[in-house]
Amino acid sequence: MNLEQRRSFFELLKANNPQPTTELEYSSPFELLIAVLLSAQATDVSVNKGTRKLFKIANTPQALLNLGEEGVRPYIQHIGLFRTKGKHIQETCKILLEQHQGEVPRTREALEALPGVGRKTANVILNTAFGEPTIAVDTHIFRVSNRTGLAPGKDVVMVEAQLMKRVPKEFLQDAHHWLILHGRYTCTARNPHCQECIVEPLCRFKQKTGKGKVRGDI
């Protein structure tokens, strides 16, 4: 896509959803951090189911640390990898208290030093909690970027770099949410809803379909 097409792409997404945001439920940067830690290889629905109850009991680093792994477990045991995630939550809370006065750090380096926090999670926190123009490339964004021709790349790092270059600046803050929601509900992996897609005229996908499954999809 050229610049004009990319701008049109995001203008359409913005018109359809002027104020996009995460589907994870949170009321503070710390709650968002915990929710994103829990969301790896899990759905936002399953995470929200647990955090709605957990955050009523404990929604600060000290409160979660006081609960301990066993105390947190009943709230997250329906979520995949809950034992590892529970351990990471405890370790993260300890670091936040010891090194950051109980606050979520606002730098990528400090975020990625937290247990269970990689580049993608750090980008989510920087973007959603602190308003930084970052893009966290998950499977949905990777798929949309490659299928549409918006920002092709062989891996998530390459796609992120391409998006940061190719997304017009005025759309960069919200691009993460528009792309993930588009991949989650419209440009789905097995059966993309091309007939309902608002950016279909700009899309370069060669196997557009109205019915049936897509073979060889990304």
N, C-alpha and C positions, 0 to 999 in steps of 0.2 A: 504494500500500500504506500502511496505517496502521502505527503503531508496533508493535502486537502482531503484525501480519503480517510486518513487517520483522525483528522479533526471531525469529519462528518460522523465517523464511527462513534466517537465519544459524545458528540452532540445528541445522537439518537439515544444512547444509553442514559444520558443525563435527563433528557426530556421524559423518558420512561420512569426514571427514578431519581428525582432531583437531589435527594439527601440520603445516599446509601450508607449503610453501616453494618457492622458485624451482627450476626444472629446469636452470638453468645451474649448471655445476660450478665451485666456487671454494673457496679456503681462507683468503682474506683480503679485506678491503675493496678492496684494489688489484686483486686478481684479478677480483672481481665487477665493478668499474668497467670493466675492459678487456673482460670478457665482455659486459656490457650495451652498451658502445660497438659491439661487433661484431654484436650481435643485431638491430640496426635492419634491417628488411626482410629478415630471415633467420630460420631456425628455430633453436631452442635446440640441436637435435641437431647441426646443421652447425657451430654455434659450439663446442660441446663437443668435437667431432671435432678441431678445430684447437687449442683451448686445452689439451687433455690433453697434447699434445706440446710446445706452446709454453711452457707454464708449467714444464715439467721443465727447460727450457733457460734461461728468463728469466721471473721472476715478481716483479721489483721495477722501479721506474721507471728506475734506473740500468742494470740489466741489459738492459731493452728498448731503452733509448736507445743502449746500446753495440751492440746488434744492428743498429740502423738500419732504415729502411724495407725495404731489400732483404733483410736478414736475417730480418725478420718475415714477409715476403711468402709464402714457401713454406708457412707454417702457416695462412695465412688466404685464399689465393687461390681456394679453392673457395667462399668466402662472398661474397655480393653486395656490390658497391661496395667491394671490398677495397682498392683503391688509395687512395680517399678515407679509409677507415677506418684504413689503415696510417699515413697522414699525420697524422691526428688523434691516434693513439696516441703518435706521436713528440712531437708538440706538447704533448700532455697530460703526458707524462712529464717534459718539460723544465720545464713550469710547476710541477708538483708538487715537483720538486727545488729550483727557484729560489725558490718562494714558500711552500711548505708543508712544508719539511724532509722531502720524500719521502713524506709521509702524505696520505691521501685526506681532504679537508676535510669537516667535518661540518655545514656550513651550505648552504642552498639557493643563496644568492648566489654563494658560492665555487665550488660545483659547476657551476652554470650558466655560469660564466666559463671553464670548460674547453672546448676545441674538441670539437665533436660532442655535447656534453651539453646537452640541453634540459630542459624541466620534467619530462617523463616519466622520463627517465634519472635525473635528480636524485631524484625521488620513489622510484624503485626502490632507489637507494643508501641514502637516508635510512631507508627502511623495512626493507630486508633486511639491510643491513650494520650499521646503527646503532639499529634498533628504534624508529624514529619512526612514529607512526600516520599515515602518508601513503598515498595511493592513486595509482598511476600508471595513467592511463586509456589503454589501447591499444585496438585494434580489437575485441578480445574483450570487454573490460570495457564499452566503449561499447555494443556490441551487447546484452549481457546486461542492462545497466542500462535500456536503452530497451525492449527486448522484454518484460521481466518487469514493467515499471512500477516497479521499485525506485527508480530515480533518472533519470527522463527528462531529456534535454537535447539541444539542437541541435548542440553541438560538445563536444570533449573537456574544455574548461575548464568549461563549464556542468555537464557530468556529474560532473566531479571535485568541484565545489562542492556539488552536490546530494548526492553520496555522503557527503561529510564532514559534512553536516547530518543525513542520514537513517540512516546506519549506526549502530546502537546502540554506545555507547562501548566496551562490553565485547568487541565483535567488530572494532573498527576496526583494530587492529594486524594482524590476519590477513586482513582483507576483500580486500585486493589479491590475495593468492594464491588464495583461494577462488574469486573471480570470474573470474580469468584462466583457471584450470584448468577451471572450469565452462564457459566459453566455448570453450575449446580442444577439449574432449573430449565435451561434452554439448550445449550450446546453440550448435552449429556454424552457420556462415553459411548454407550451401545446404540442409542436410538435418538440422535439429536432432532430437536423439533424445528427443523429448517423452515417448515411451512408457517411457523409462528414467530420466527426470528426477526427482530426489528432491524438487525444489521445484515441480513442475508444478501441484499444487493451489493454490499461491499466485500462480502466474504469470498475467499479464494478456494474454499474447500471443494474438491473435485467430486466428492461422493454425496452431494446434497440429496436429501431424501425427505419425502413426506410420509412414507410408510415403510415399515420393515426395519431391519437392523443394518447397521453399517459394518462392513467388514474391513479389517485392516486399520481400524481407527487408532488414534493416539490416546 
